[in-house]
Amino acid sequence: MKNKKVLNMVYAAVFAAMIFALTRFVQIPVPGGAGYLHFGDAMIYIVASTLGGPWALLASAVGAALADLSSPYAIYAPVSIIVKVLIALPFVLVNKKSEKILTPLTICLTIPSGIITVGGYFVGDLIINKAYAVADIPMNIVQAVGSAIIFAIIAVAFDTAKLKKKLFRN
């Protein structure tokens, strides 16, 4: 039991680093300086679909917060922590149901997670800078859709390699 906790802690740390890197360094700037699109949310879906439980939620929050704190958007770190935990939650709740990451259910789960992304950052923008709240909605929709697509691509690769079964046995 103790070794499983250590292993989960290591996985969470590695996944947090991957979320950080895919959010902070793999970016597509949005014209007009309204932020950037990134692949971190797709990795959050992967983490929540594989690691599950509180470890996936922690990795999601830490990776996203570190990306914000190391960027010009540090003020969004508290918003990102809340949003990223909430977008991971649907995947965490069903992660043990299949040996595969990409299933019809996980594809469907990208929809509520995308809605949480758009709604969460809308509320965050209302609190932080009302002027951006409505203007950022289209970018956040593109972020959510892009994350779903990248999630599917990464999940197919991981499923082909049977990574969930090999790494995350019960």
Buried (B, 14 or more C-beta within 10 A) or exposed (E): EEEEEEEBEEBBBEBBBBBBBBBBEBBEEBEEEEBBBBBBBBBBBBBBBBBBBEBBBBBBBBBBBBBBBBBEBEEBBBBBBBBBBBBBBBBBEBBEEBEBBBBEEBEEBBEEBBEBBBBBBBBBBEEBEEEBBEEBBEBBBBBBBBBBEBBBEBBEEBBEEEBBEEEBEE
